[in-house]
């Protein structure tokens, strides 16, 4: 994106988008897997430990076992994945947000407020994670689209 040029929404539909979506789904599978693959649960938690505190009482529970990420981190991963899927189908909104990428920071305000408030709930932690990461997916899609653009011949030398 250069300045406030309109975003060519075809940039959001390239084949690599499916690779990004598969990576997101694989990450979500790691998050959700401990209750289903008990023999690998510790390994899955170890994978996510550098990016999540994984406090059991702040994590969703499936089959009486906590998943490998807390409510907020799970919301961040789900929101980003939804963004990868949905942004290509919202071209006018994507164009407005892409023209002002700093607005993405505003989507983190509810998350920060929820983090500061001591009396938050699993639903509020999850929801603010989804809200915060959904627009980040647009930036990722646009950045990957730009990587695929051809370099002008006058800049190659």
N, C-alpha and C positions, 0 to 999 in steps of 0.2 A: 504494500500500500504506500502510495506516495501522496502525502498531504491529504486533501479531502476528495480525491478522485473517487468516482463510483467504483464499487467493488464488482469485478466481473464474476457473477455468481457461478459461472461454469468452473471457476477455480475450486469450488467446494465439492465438485463431483468427480474428481480424478480417481483412477483405480487404486492409488495408494491409500485412499480414505478407508478402503476395506481392510487394509493391513493395520491401520491405526485402530479401527474398530475391533479387529481380532485381538490386538494387544490389550485394549481396554477390557474386553471380555475375559481374556486370560488372567488379567490382574484381579478382576472381580471373582474369578474362580478361585484364585489363591486366597482371597479374603474369606470367601464362604466355605472353603474346603475343610477346615479342621473338624467340624462335626461329622463329616461324611467319610473322611479317610484318617481315622484315628492314628494309624501307624505313621502318618506323615504330618500330623498336627503340629508337633514341635518344630519341625522344619519350616512349615508354612508361617508360623508365628515368628520364627527367627528371620525369615526373609523380610517381613514387614516391620520388625522391631526398630530398625533405624529411622523409620518415618512415622511411627505411631506408638503411643504409650501402652496400648493394649490392656488397659485396666479392665478386668472381667466385668465388673458392675457397670462399666460405661460402654459395653459392647453388646451387640445383638446376640441373642442366644437361639441356636437352632439345635433341636434334638438334645436339649439339656447341656449343650457345650457352647461356649462363647466363640464367635467368629474371630478371625485374626486381626481385625481392626476395630477401633472404637466407633461409636455412632457418627461422630463428626467426620472422621476419615472415610468411613463407608459412604457418607453423603457426598464427600468430595469426589470419590471415585465414580459413584453412580451419576452425579451431576455432569461430570466430564464426559462420561459415556453417552448419556442422553444428548449432550451437546453435539458430539460427533455424529450422532444419528439425525438430530433434528435441525441443526443450523442450515443444511442445504435446502430445506423445505421452507425456510423463512427468509427469502432473499432481501426483502425490503428492510426488515429489522436488522439483518446481518450487515447490510450496506450502511445503515445509520451507525451501528456500533463500530464497524470497522473504520469508518471515517473519523471516529473519536475513540481510539483504543484505550485512552486513559479512563474512560467511563467504567471500564471493567473493575477498577478499584472500588467503585461505589457498591458493587455487588458483594464486596467483602465486609461492608459496614455492619450488616445484620449479624454476620458471623462473629465479628469482634465484640459487638454489644452482648451477644449471647455468651461469649467466652468470659466477659467481664462480670456478667450477672451470675451470682453464685447459685441462684435457684432456677437453673435451666432443666430441661427435660430431655429424655432420649429423642423425642420427636423434634424439639427445637434444635438440638445439636445436629441431627440428620438433615433437617430441612435447610438450615443455614449453610450446611456444607454443600448441598445440592445447588442452592442459589448462588453461592460464591464460585463454584467451579464450572457451572454451565457456560458462562460467557468466555471462560478461559479456553474452552474447546474451540470456539470460533478463532481465537488468536492462533491456536495450534494449527488449525486447518489452513488459515491464511499463510502462516509461516511455511508450512510444507508446500503449499501451492507456489509460493515465490521461489522455493528451491528448484522447482521444476521449470521455471521460466528460462528462456534462452538468454545468454549474455550477449548484449549488442556487440557487433564485430568491432566497433571503434573502441570498446573498452577492453578487448582481449589483450592488446599489446601493452 
